[in-house]
Each structure stands twice: as C-alpha cells, then as structure tokens.
Amino acid sequence: MPQTRTLKSDMLLLLTAAIWGLAFVAQRIGMIHVGPFIFNAIRFALGAAVLAPMALRPRKKRAADT
C-alpha cells in the first residue's frame, strides 16, 4: 500500500475515534439544554445531512459491473 494511502487511512481512523469519543461529551452537554426527543431528532437530522451527499452521488461504473 502506498505511503499516502496509509497516512490517509490512519488519519480517517483517528478522526473516527475522536468523533466517537467527543460524542459522549456532546451528549452530556446537549441533554442539559434540550429533552431527549429533541436531542435525538437533531442527532438523526445531522447524521442524515452528512450521509445524504454520499448516498445521492452518482455511482461510477466498474469493469466488474458490466
């Protein structure tokens, strides 16, 4: 595997771990200000907003798909 690809995958893994770890802090702080239903609605809306561009982008054709 090329060095830049390894570095990119390591950085993405680090970012994932940071988001996972900070989520607990954000949940604790967020629950002070809003109720659980509103908090989960905001959480799911943010998740959908992040995933929507990836789900809606056109797919590239691969040689194996033809």
PDB file with one MODEL, atoms N, CA, C and O in Angstrom:
MODEL        1
ATOM      1  N   MET A   1       0.859  -1.179   0.000  1.00  0.00           N
ATOM      2  CA  MET A   1       0.000   0.000   0.000  1.00  0.00           C
ATOM      3  C   MET A   1       0.902   1.238   0.000  1.00  0.00           C
ATOM      4  O   MET A   1       1.861   1.302   0.768  1.00  0.00           O
ATOM      5  N   PRO A   2       0.602   2.220  -0.854  1.00  0.00           N
ATOM      6  CA  PRO A   2       1.422   3.438  -0.886  1.00  0.00           C
ATOM      7  C   PRO A   2       1.372   4.195   0.445  1.00  0.00           C
ATOM      8  O   PRO A   2       0.412   4.084   1.208  1.00  0.00           O
ATOM      9  N   GLN A   3       2.418   4.955   0.695  1.00  0.00           N
ATOM     10  CA  GLN A   3       2.544   5.688   1.954  1.00  0.00           C
ATOM     11  C   GLN A   3       1.415   6.690   2.149  1.00  0.00           C
ATOM     12  O   GLN A   3       0.904   6.822   3.261  1.00  0.00           O
ATOM     13  N   THR A   4       1.009   7.404   1.089  1.00  0.00           N
ATOM     14  CA  THR A   4      -0.050   8.410   1.234  1.00  0.00           C
ATOM     15  C   THR A   4      -1.387   7.754   1.552  1.00  0.00           C
ATOM     16  O   THR A   4      -2.193   8.314   2.296  1.00  0.00           O
ATOM     17  N   ARG A   5      -1.626   6.575   0.996  1.00  0.00           N
ATOM     18  CA  ARG A   5      -2.876   5.867   1.282  1.00  0.00           C
ATOM     19  C   ARG A   5      -2.911   5.394   2.730  1.00  0.00           C
ATOM     20  O   ARG A   5      -3.956   5.448   3.379  1.00  0.00           O
ATOM     21  N   THR A   6      -1.770   4.930   3.237  1.00  0.00           N
ATOM     22  CA  THR A   6      -1.688   4.511   4.631  1.00  0.00           C
ATOM     23  C   THR A   6      -1.902   5.698   5.558  1.00  0.00           C
ATOM     24  O   THR A   6      -2.609   5.580   6.559  1.00  0.00           O
ATOM     25  N   LEU A   7      -1.303   6.835   5.241  1.00  0.00           N
ATOM     26  CA  LEU A   7      -1.464   8.030   6.056  1.00  0.00           C
ATOM     27  C   LEU A   7      -2.920   8.484   6.060  1.00  0.00           C
ATOM     28  O   LEU A   7      -3.458   8.856   7.103  1.00  0.00           O
ATOM     29  N   LYS A   8      -3.550   8.454   4.897  1.00  0.00           N
ATOM     30  CA  LYS A   8      -4.957   8.857   4.804  1.00  0.00           C
ATOM     31  C   LYS A   8      -5.839   7.938   5.638  1.00  0.00           C
ATOM     32  O   LYS A   8      -6.725   8.410   6.350  1.00  0.00           O
ATOM     33  N   SER A   9      -5.610   6.642   5.558  1.00  0.00           N
ATOM     34  CA  SER A   9      -6.434   5.715   6.332  1.00  0.00           C
ATOM     35  C   SER A   9      -6.189   5.876   7.832  1.00  0.00           C
ATOM     36  O   SER A   9      -7.124   5.760   8.625  1.00  0.00           O
ATOM     37  N   ASP A  10      -4.959   6.138   8.225  1.00  0.00           N
ATOM     38  CA  ASP A  10      -4.669   6.377   9.642  1.00  0.00           C
ATOM     39  C   ASP A  10      -5.344   7.648  10.148  1.00  0.00           C
ATOM     40  O   ASP A  10      -5.868   7.673  11.262  1.00  0.00           O
ATOM     41  N   MET A  11      -5.334   8.698   9.335  1.00  0.00           N
ATOM     42  CA  MET A  11      -5.982   9.956   9.727  1.00  0.00           C
ATOM     43  C   MET A  11      -7.499   9.786   9.822  1.00  0.00           C
ATOM     44  O   MET A  11      -8.123  10.336  10.730  1.00  0.00           O
ATOM     45  N   LEU A  12      -8.095   9.039   8.904  1.00  0.00           N
ATOM     46  CA  LEU A  12      -9.538   8.789   8.974  1.00  0.00           C
ATOM     47  C   LEU A  12      -9.894   7.967  10.209  1.00  0.00           C
ATOM     48  O   LEU A  12     -10.928   8.205  10.834  1.00  0.00           O
ATOM     49  N   LEU A  13      -9.053   7.007  10.563  1.00  0.00           N
ATOM     50  CA  LEU A  13      -9.281   6.222  11.772  1.00  0.00           C
ATOM     51  C   LEU A  13      -9.172   7.098  13.014  1.00  0.00           C
ATOM     52  O   LEU A  13      -9.966   6.957  13.944  1.00  0.00           O
ATOM     53  N   LEU A  14      -8.202   7.992  13.036  1.00  0.00           N
ATOM     54  CA  LEU A  14      -8.050   8.920  14.155  1.00  0.00           C
ATOM     55  C   LEU A  14      -9.243   9.866  14.257  1.00  0.00           C
ATOM     56  O   LEU A  14      -9.727  10.139  15.355  1.00  0.00           O
ATOM     57  N   LEU A  15      -9.716  10.363  13.123  1.00  0.00           N
ATOM     58  CA  LEU A  15     -10.891  11.231  13.110  1.00  0.00           C
ATOM     59  C   LEU A  15     -12.123  10.496  13.627  1.00  0.00           C
ATOM     60  O   LEU A  15     -12.906  11.057  14.395  1.00  0.00           O
ATOM     61  N   THR A  16     -12.296   9.254  13.212  1.00  0.00           N
ATOM     62  CA  THR A  16     -13.426   8.452  13.677  1.00  0.00           C
ATOM     63  C   THR A  16     -13.373   8.258  15.187  1.00  0.00           C
ATOM     64  O   THR A  16     -14.393   8.389  15.863  1.00  0.00           O
ATOM     65  N   ALA A  17     -12.208   7.950  15.718  1.00  0.00           N
ATOM     66  CA  ALA A  17     -12.059   7.767  17.158  1.00  0.00           C
ATOM     67  C   ALA A  17     -12.328   9.066  17.912  1.00  0.00           C
ATOM     68  O   ALA A  17     -12.932   9.042  18.985  1.00  0.00           O
ATOM     69  N   ALA A  18     -11.888  10.199  17.366  1.00  0.00           N
ATOM     70  CA  ALA A  18     -12.127  11.490  18.017  1.00  0.00           C
ATOM     71  C   ALA A  18     -13.609  11.828  18.033  1.00  0.00           C
ATOM     72  O   ALA A  18     -14.129  12.289  19.049  1.00  0.00           O
ATOM     73  N   ILE A  19     -14.292  11.601  16.915  1.00  0.00           N
ATOM     74  CA  ILE A  19     -15.733  11.869  16.865  1.00  0.00           C
ATOM     75  C   ILE A  19     -16.466  10.968  17.845  1.00  0.00           C
ATOM     76  O   ILE A  19     -17.362  11.418  18.559  1.00  0.00           O
ATOM     77  N   TRP A  20     -16.088   9.698  17.878  1.00  0.00           N
ATOM     78  CA  TRP A  20     -16.722   8.740  18.791  1.00  0.00           C
ATOM     79  C   TRP A  20     -16.527   9.186  20.246  1.00  0.00           C
ATOM     80  O   TRP A  20     -17.476   9.179  21.030  1.00  0.00           O
ATOM     81  N   GLY A  21     -15.323   9.566  20.599  1.00  0.00           N
ATOM     82  CA  GLY A  21     -15.039   9.966  21.975  1.00  0.00           C
ATOM     83  C   GLY A  21     -15.707  11.272  22.370  1.00  0.00           C
ATOM     84  O   GLY A  21     -16.184  11.408  23.497  1.00  0.00           O
ATOM     85  N   LEU A  22     -15.745  12.232  21.458  1.00  0.00           N
ATOM     86  CA  LEU A  22     -16.363  13.519  21.767  1.00  0.00           C
ATOM     87  C   LEU A  22     -17.884  13.447  21.780  1.00  0.00           C
ATOM     88  O   LEU A  22     -18.541  14.336  22.324  1.00  0.00           O
ATOM     89  N   ALA A  23     -18.446  12.410  21.193  1.00  0.00           N
ATOM     90  CA  ALA A  23     -19.905  12.279  21.159  1.00  0.00           C
ATOM     91  C   ALA A  23     -20.483  12.160  22.567  1.00  0.00           C
ATOM     92  O   ALA A  23     -21.559  12.692  22.837  1.00  0.00           O
ATOM     93  N   PHE A  24     -19.794  11.481  23.450  1.00  0.00           N
ATOM     94  CA  PHE A  24     -20.294  11.316  24.813  1.00  0.00           C
ATOM     95  C   PHE A  24     -20.322  12.647  25.561  1.00  0.00           C
ATOM     96  O   PHE A  24     -21.254  12.924  26.315  1.00  0.00           O
ATOM     97  N   VAL A  25     -19.303  13.460  25.349  1.00  0.00           N
ATOM     98  CA  VAL A  25     -19.266  14.786  25.965  1.00  0.00           C
ATOM     99  C   VAL A  25     -20.384  15.654  25.396  1.00  0.00           C
ATOM    100  O   VAL A  25     -21.071  16.353  26.141  1.00  0.00           O
ATOM    101  N   ALA A  26     -20.566  15.610  24.085  1.00  0.00           N
ATOM    102  CA  ALA A  26     -21.624  16.398  23.444  1.00  0.00           C
ATOM    103  C   ALA A  26     -23.001  15.954  23.925  1.00  0.00           C
ATOM    104  O   ALA A  26     -23.883  16.790  24.122  1.00  0.00           O
ATOM    105  N   GLN A  27     -23.197  14.663  24.115  1.00  0.00           N
ATOM    106  CA  GLN A  27     -24.482  14.165  24.605  1.00  0.00           C
ATOM    107  C   GLN A  27     -24.760  14.661  26.018  1.00  0.00           C
ATOM    108  O   GLN A  27     -25.879  15.068  26.331  1.00  0.00           O
ATOM    109  N   ARG A  28     -23.756  14.626  26.853  1.00  0.00           N
ATOM    110  CA  ARG A  28     -23.946  15.072  28.237  1.00  0.00           C
ATOM    111  C   ARG A  28     -24.296  16.560  28.287  1.00  0.00           C
ATOM    112  O   ARG A  28     -25.197  16.967  29.020  1.00  0.00           O
ATOM    113  N   ILE A  29     -23.586  17.359  27.512  1.00  0.00           N
ATOM    114  CA  ILE A  29     -23.850  18.799  27.490  1.00  0.00           C
ATOM    115  C   ILE A  29     -25.186  19.089  26.814  1.00  0.00           C
ATOM    116  O   ILE A  29     -25.948  19.934  27.282  1.00  0.00           O
ATOM    117  N   GLY A  30     -25.471  18.395  25.718  1.00  0.00           N
ATOM    118  CA  GLY A  30     -26.714  18.624  24.988  1.00  0.00           C
ATOM    119  C   GLY A  30     -27.950  18.275  25.785  1.00  0.00           C
ATOM    120  O   GLY A  30     -28.971  18.953  25.671  1.00  0.00           O
ATOM    121  N   MET A  31     -27.878  17.238  26.585  1.00  0.00           N
ATOM    122  CA  MET A  31     -29.041  16.812  27.359  1.00  0.00           C
ATOM    123  C   MET A  31     -29.385  17.802  28.471  1.00  0.00           C
ATOM    124  O   MET A  31     -30.499  17.779  28.993  1.00  0.00           O
ATOM    125  N   ILE A  32     -28.460  18.653  28.832  1.00  0.00           N
ATOM    126  CA  ILE A  32     -28.743  19.689  29.828  1.00  0.00           C
ATOM    127  C   ILE A  32     -29.690  20.733  29.245  1.00  0.00           C
ATOM    128  O   ILE A  32     -30.540  21.275  29.953  1.00  0.00           O
ATOM    129  N   HIS A  33     -29.540  21.013  27.948  1.00  0.00           N
ATOM    130  CA  HIS A  33     -30.260  22.115  27.321  1.00  0.00           C
ATOM    131  C   HIS A  33     -31.561  21.715  26.642  1.00  0.00           C
ATOM    132  O   HIS A  33     -32.480  22.530  26.569  1.00  0.00           O
ATOM    133  N   VAL A  34     -31.670  20.485  26.143  1.00  0.00           N
ATOM    134  CA  VAL A  34     -32.889  20.046  25.456  1.00  0.00           C
ATOM    135  C   VAL A  34     -33.286  18.666  25.968  1.00  0.00           C
ATOM    136  O   VAL A  34     -32.490  17.961  26.588  1.00  0.00           O
ATOM    137  N   GLY A  35     -34.523  18.300  25.698  1.00  0.00           N
ATOM    138  CA  GLY A  35     -35.012  16.991  26.107  1.00  0.00           C
ATOM    139  C   GLY A  35     -34.475  15.881  25.213  1.00  0.00           C
ATOM    140  O   GLY A  35     -33.856  16.147  24.183  1.00  0.00           O
ATOM    141  N   PRO A  36     -34.718  14.630  25.615  1.00  0.00           N
ATOM    142  CA  PRO A  36     -34.157  13.510  24.860  1.00  0.00           C
ATOM    143  C   PRO A  36     -34.728  13.366  23.449  1.00  0.00           C
ATOM    144  O   PRO A  36     -33.998  12.983  22.535  1.00  0.00           O
ATOM    145  N   PHE A  37     -36.008  13.661  23.248  1.00  0.00           N
ATOM    146  CA  PHE A  37     -36.596  13.504  21.919  1.00  0.00           C
ATOM    147  C   PHE A  37     -36.061  14.550  20.947  1.00  0.00           C
ATOM    148  O   PHE A  37     -35.746  14.229  19.801  1.00  0.00           O
ATOM    149  N   ILE A  38     -35.959  15.783  21.393  1.00  0.00           N
ATOM    150  CA  ILE A  38     -35.404  16.843  20.544  1.00  0.00           C
ATOM    151  C   ILE A  38     -33.929  16.570  20.263  1.00  0.00           C
ATOM    152  O   ILE A  38     -33.461  16.763  19.140  1.00  0.00           O
ATOM    153  N   PHE A  39     -33.209  16.127  21.265  1.00  0.00           N
ATOM    154  CA  PHE A  39     -31.789  15.831  21.091  1.00  0.00           C
ATOM    155  C   PHE A  39     -31.588  14.743  20.037  1.00  0.00           C
ATOM    156  O   PHE A  39     -30.734  14.876  19.161  1.00  0.00           O
ATOM    157  N   ASN A  40     -32.373  13.669  20.122  1.00  0.00           N
ATOM    158  CA  ASN A  40     -32.243  12.592  19.137  1.00  0.00           C
ATOM    159  C   ASN A  40     -32.697  13.031  17.752  1.00  0.00           C
ATOM    160  O   ASN A  40     -32.133  12.589  16.751  1.00  0.00           O
ATOM    161  N   ALA A  41     -33.704  13.888  17.679  1.00  0.00           N
ATOM    162  CA  ALA A  41     -34.144  14.399  16.379  1.00  0.00           C
ATOM    163  C   ALA A  41     -33.029  15.210  15.723  1.00  0.00           C
ATOM    164  O   ALA A  41     -32.783  15.070  14.525  1.00  0.00           O
ATOM    165  N   ILE A  42     -32.361  16.047  16.494  1.00  0.00           N
ATOM    166  CA  ILE A  42     -31.241  16.836  15.970  1.00  0.00           C
ATOM    167  C   ILE A  42     -30.093  15.917  15.560  1.00  0.00           C
ATOM    168  O   ILE A  42     -29.466  16.123  14.521  1.00  0.00           O
ATOM    169  N   ARG A  43     -29.825  14.917  16.368  1.00  0.00           N
ATOM    170  CA  ARG A  43     -28.738  13.977  16.083  1.00  0.00           C
ATOM    171  C   ARG A  43     -28.983  13.214  14.779  1.00  0.00           C
ATOM    172  O   ARG A  43     -28.079  13.074  13.955  1.00  0.00           O
ATOM    173  N   PHE A  44     -30.207  12.725  14.599  1.00  0.00           N
ATOM    174  CA  PHE A  44     -30.523  11.998  13.375  1.00  0.00           C
ATOM    175  C   PHE A  44     -30.553  12.923  12.157  1.00  0.00           C
ATOM    176  O   PHE A  44     -30.161  12.515  11.064  1.00  0.00           O
ATOM    177  N   ALA A  45     -31.013  14.157  12.335  1.00  0.00           N
ATOM    178  CA  ALA A  45     -31.022  15.112  11.220  1.00  0.00           C
ATOM    179  C   ALA A  45     -29.596  15.442  10.780  1.00  0.00           C
ATOM    180  O   ALA A  45     -29.321  15.529   9.584  1.00  0.00           O
ATOM    181  N   LEU A  46     -28.696  15.623  11.732  1.00  0.00           N
ATOM    182  CA  LEU A  46     -27.297  15.879  11.378  1.00  0.00           C
ATOM    183  C   LEU A  46     -26.681  14.675  10.675  1.00  0.00           C
ATOM    184  O   LEU A  46     -25.946  14.829   9.699  1.00  0.00           O
ATOM    185  N   GLY A  47     -26.979  13.489  11.167  1.00  0.00           N
ATOM    186  CA  GLY A  47     -26.469  12.277  10.521  1.00  0.00           C
ATOM    187  C   GLY A  47     -26.978  12.134   9.101  1.00  0.00           C
ATOM    188  O   GLY A  47     -26.222  11.771   8.200  1.00  0.00           O
ATOM    189  N   ALA A  48     -28.263  12.418   8.896  1.00  0.00           N
ATOM    190  CA  ALA A  48     -28.841  12.338   7.550  1.00  0.00           C
ATOM    191  C   ALA A  48     -28.224  13.382   6.630  1.00  0.00           C
ATOM    192  O   ALA A  48     -27.985  13.112   5.454  1.00  0.00           O
ATOM    193  N   ALA A  49     -27.965  14.577   7.162  1.00  0.00           N
ATOM    194  CA  ALA A  49     -27.362  15.634   6.349  1.00  0.00           C
ATOM    195  C   ALA A  49     -25.938  15.265   5.926  1.00  0.00           C
ATOM    196  O   ALA A  49     -25.505  15.625   4.832  1.00  0.00           O
ATOM    197  N   VAL A  50     -25.222  14.560   6.772  1.00  0.00           N
ATOM    198  CA  VAL A  50     -23.859  14.149   6.433  1.00  0.00           C
ATOM    199  C   VAL A  50     -23.872  12.995   5.433  1.00  0.00           C
ATOM    200  O   VAL A  50     -23.050  12.960   4.517  1.00  0.00           O
ATOM    201  N   LEU A  51     -24.796  12.052   5.601  1.00  0.00           N
ATOM    202  CA  LEU A  51     -24.823  10.873   4.737  1.00  0.00           C
ATOM    203  C   LEU A  51     -25.531  11.086   3.406  1.00  0.00           C
ATOM    204  O   LEU A  51     -25.270  10.350   2.455  1.00  0.00           O
ATOM    205  N   ALA A  52     -26.412  12.066   3.312  1.00  0.00           N
ATOM    206  CA  ALA A  52     -27.191  12.281   2.091  1.00  0.00           C
ATOM    207  C   ALA A  52     -26.319  12.528   0.854  1.00  0.00           C
ATOM    208  O   ALA A  52     -26.580  11.919  -0.183  1.00  0.00           O
ATOM    209  N   PRO A  53     -25.305  13.386   0.913  1.00  0.00           N
ATOM    210  CA  PRO A  53     -24.485  13.580  -0.294  1.00  0.00           C
ATOM    211  C   PRO A  53     -23.796  12.294  -0.755  1.00  0.00           C
ATOM    212  O   PRO A  53     -23.643  12.071  -1.956  1.00  0.00           O
ATOM    213  N   MET A  54     -23.383  11.455   0.181  1.00  0.00           N
ATOM    214  CA  MET A  54     -22.740  10.200  -0.198  1.00  0.00           C
ATOM    215  C   MET A  54     -23.744   9.223  -0.798  1.00  0.00           C
ATOM    216  O   MET A  54     -23.407   8.480  -1.719  1.00  0.00           O
ATOM    217  N   ALA A  55     -24.960   9.214  -0.292  1.00  0.00           N
ATOM    218  CA  ALA A  55     -25.973   8.290  -0.793  1.00  0.00           C
ATOM    219  C   ALA A  55     -26.536   8.736  -2.140  1.00  0.00           C
ATOM    220  O   ALA A  55     -26.953   7.896  -2.937  1.00  0.00           O
ATOM    221  N   LEU A  56     -26.555  10.029  -2.404  1.00  0.00           N
ATOM    222  CA  LEU A  56     -27.177  10.549  -3.615  1.00  0.00           C
ATOM    223  C   LEU A  56     -26.212  10.778  -4.773  1.00  0.00           C
ATOM    224  O   LEU A  56     -26.649  11.099  -5.878  1.00  0.00           O
ATOM    225  N   ARG A  57     -24.932  10.622  -4.549  1.00  0.00           N
ATOM    226  CA  ARG A  57     -23.972  10.864  -5.629  1.00  0.00           C
ATOM    227  C   ARG A  57     -24.069   9.750  -6.671  1.00  0.00           C
ATOM    228  O   ARG A  57     -24.372   8.604  -6.339  1.00  0.00           O
ATOM    229  N   PRO A  58     -23.809  10.093  -7.926  1.00  0.00           N
ATOM    230  CA  PRO A  58     -23.861   9.066  -8.974  1.00  0.00           C
ATOM    231  C   PRO A  58     -22.736   8.052  -8.793  1.00  0.00           C
ATOM    232  O   PRO A  58     -21.620   8.399  -8.406  1.00  0.00           O
ATOM    233  N   ARG A  59     -23.046   6.830  -9.072  1.00  0.00           N
ATOM    234  CA  ARG A  59     -22.061   5.761  -8.914  1.00  0.00           C
ATOM    235  C   ARG A  59     -21.227   5.616 -10.186  1.00  0.00           C
ATOM    236  O   ARG A  59     -21.733   5.752 -11.300  1.00  0.00           O
ATOM    237  N   LYS A  60     -19.941   5.339  -9.992  1.00  0.00           N
ATOM    238  CA  LYS A  60     -19.049   5.100 -11.122  1.00  0.00           C
ATOM    239  C   LYS A  60     -19.201   3.645 -11.559  1.00  0.00           C
ATOM    240  O   LYS A  60     -19.336   2.744 -10.731  1.00  0.00           O
ATOM    241  N   LYS A  61     -19.177   3.437 -12.850  1.00  0.00           N
ATOM    242  CA  LYS A  61     -19.242   2.064 -13.361  1.00  0.00           C
ATOM    243  C   LYS A  61     -17.862   1.435 -13.258  1.00  0.00           C
ATOM    244  O   LYS A  61     -16.850   2.041 -13.612  1.00  0.00           O
ATOM    245  N   ARG A  62     -17.849   0.217 -12.768  1.00  0.00           N
ATOM    246  CA  ARG A  62     -16.607  -0.538 -12.692  1.00  0.00           C
ATOM    247  C   ARG A  62     -16.627  -1.615 -13.761  1.00  0.00           C
ATOM    248  O   ARG A  62     -17.687  -1.958 -14.285  1.00  0.00           O
ATOM    249  N   ALA A  63     -15.478  -2.138 -14.079  1.00  0.00           N
ATOM    250  CA  ALA A  63     -15.388  -3.179 -15.101  1.00  0.00           C
ATOM    251  C   ALA A  63     -16.167  -4.423 -14.679  1.00  0.00           C
ATOM    252  O   ALA A  63     -16.745  -5.101 -15.529  1.00  0.00           O
ATOM    253  N   ALA A  64     -16.194  -4.732 -13.395  1.00  0.00           N
ATOM    254  CA  ALA A  64     -16.890  -5.917 -12.899  1.00  0.00           C
ATOM    255  C   ALA A  64     -18.406  -5.749 -12.962  1.00  0.00           C
ATOM    256  O   ALA A  64     -19.128  -6.746 -12.958  1.00  0.00           O
ATOM    257  N   ASP A  65     -18.906  -4.510 -13.019  1.00  0.00           N
ATOM    258  CA  ASP A  65     -20.346  -4.255 -13.033  1.00  0.00           C
ATOM    259  C   ASP A  65     -20.968  -4.404 -14.412  1.00  0.00           C
ATOM    260  O   ASP A  65     -22.193  -4.459 -14.519  1.00  0.00           O
ATOM    261  N   THR A  66     -20.180  -4.470 -15.457  1.00  0.00           N
ATOM    262  CA  THR A  66     -20.749  -4.514 -16.810  1.00  0.00           C
ATOM    263  C   THR A  66     -21.093  -5.909 -17.245  1.00  0.00           C
ATOM    264  O   THR A  66     -21.580  -6.106 -18.359  1.00  0.00           O
TER     265      THR A  66
ENDMDL
END
